[in-house]
Amino acid sequence: MNLPNKLTVLRVIMIPFFVVFMLFNITGAADKWIALVIFCVASLTDMLDGKIARKYNLVTNFGKFMDPLADKLLVCTAMICLVSLDQLNVIVVLIIIAREFIISGFRQVAADSGIVIAASYWGKFKTVSQMAMIIVLIMDLGGVMDIVGTVLMWIALILTLVSLIDYIAKNKQVLTQGGM
């Protein structure tokens, strides 16, 4: 297993530890900060594994499958934890998760037709905005940071919808091929 794939697996392994520190009182006030560090490190592995894989030509089928899955697991898990702590609106999370299912299904239909749908800049912006939102909401500093968290939530939601529309608009032939 190459380094990018190890980083992807590490990201998945970090998720249960993140959940434990987010939802259970292990160390008291330090829990959220430990969860924040875990989330940030896991998020950095998402960026790092792709850069390493592309730079050193270490792209594998395992990585193509697991990297986006690990990213979705991390982000969706964090948002669900934030919902359970009443720090994030459930409707926002449902829309974001629905987008992930729609795009995953869309990519599967495309793959079955021999079409590869590359990640777009809108999708990358969406991911970065979601991660920034999660980081600010985990910090839960109050005051002006509550406003920042709310603004980031709206930005993440808007970019989620824009990236969904972008994927479908650019690849609408996937839905019209094969008698659909």
N, C-alpha and C positions, 0 to 999 in steps of 0.2 A: 504494500500500500504506500503510495507516494505521499509527500508532505501536504499538498492541498487536501487530499482525501482524509488524512489524519486530522487536519484542522476542522474539516467538516464534521467528522465523527466527534471530535472534542466539543464542538458547539452543541451537538445533540446531547452529549453526556452532561453538559453544564446546565441544561434546562431543568432537570429535577432539583438540582441544588438551588437554582434561582427560585423555583416555586417554594421550596422549604423556607428560604429566608424571607420571601415576600409574604407568605401566609401564616407562618407559625412563629410564635415567640420563642426564639432560640437564644438570642443574646440581648434581648431588650431593644433599646434604641438603635443599636448598631445593625440590626437586621436589614433595614432598608438600604443602608450604605453598603453592606456586603452584597445584597441583591443587585444594587446598582453597579458595583464593580464587576460582578459576574455577567450582568447584561452587557456592559460596555466591552468587556474582554470578548464575550461571545460575538458581539456585533463586529468587533475588529477582525475576528477570524473570518467573518463573512467577506469582508473586503480583501483581506490578505490572501485567502485561499485562491480566489479568482485571479488575482494579480500574479501570484506565483505560477499557477497552472498555465496561464497564457504566456507569461514571459519565458518559461522553461519548457513549453510545449508538453505539459503534463496533464492535458485534458483527457479525462477518461469517461466512459459511460456511467460508471459509478458516481463520479463527480457531477456530471450533467443531471443525473437523477437526484442525488442526495443534497447537493448544495442548495437548490431552490426549496427543497422540502425542509431542510434544516432551518433555513431563513424563515419560512412560513411558520414552522413550529415555534421558533423562538419568539417572533413578533406576536403571533396569535396567543401563545401562552401568557406572555407579558400583559397583553391587553385584557385577557380574561381575568388574570390576577387583579388588575387595576379595577375592573368592573366589580369584582367581589369585595374590593376595599372601598367601593363607592367613589373612586377617583376618575372614572371614565364612564361615559354614557353607553349603555348596552346597545342602543340603536346604531351608534357610530361603529361599534365593534362588529355588529351583525352585518352592516353594509361592507365593511372592510373584509371580513371573512367571506361573505358572499362573492365579492370580487375575486378573491383568490380561487374559490371553487369554479367560478365561471371561466377564468383564464386557464386554469388547469384543464378543465374539460375542453375548452377551445383548442388548447395546445395538443391534447390527445387526438381530437378529431383531425387536426392539421397533420399530426404525425402519421395517422392512419392513411392520409392522402399523400404522404411523402413530402409534406411541407414542413420546414423548420421555421418556427417563429422566434426570432432573436429577441432578447431583452431590449426594450427601448429606453431612451433617456427618461421618458415620463415614468416608466416603471422604477427606474433607479431613483428619481426624485421622490417618488411615492415612498419607497423603502426608507430613504434617508429621513424624510419628514416624519414617518411613523416612528422610527428609532429615536429621533430628537424629541418627539412628543412623549414617548415612553420614558425617556431619561428625565425630562422635566417633571413628569407626573410622579415618578418614583421618588425624586428628591423631595417633593411635597413641602416646599419651603414657605408657602403662604404668601400673602401680600401680592406684590406685582408679579411674582412667579406664577400665581394662579391665573392671572391674565395671560401670561406667556403660554402656559399650558393650554388654555382655552383656544388661543390663537393657533397654536401648533396643531391642536385637535382639528380645527376647521381646515387648516392647510392640508393636513394629512387626508382628511375626508375628501376635499376637493381634488387633490392630486390622485387619490384612489379612483375617483369617478372619471377624471380626465384620462388616466392611463387605461382604464377599461374601454372607454370610447375609442381611444387611439388604437389599441390593439384590434378591436373589432373593425373599425373603419379601414385600417391598413390591410386587414386580412379577411375582408368580407367574402372573398371568393371561397374560403374554407367552408362557409355555410351554404354556398350555392352549388358546390360540386357534389357529385354522387347522388343526385336526386333528393337532396334535403329540402 
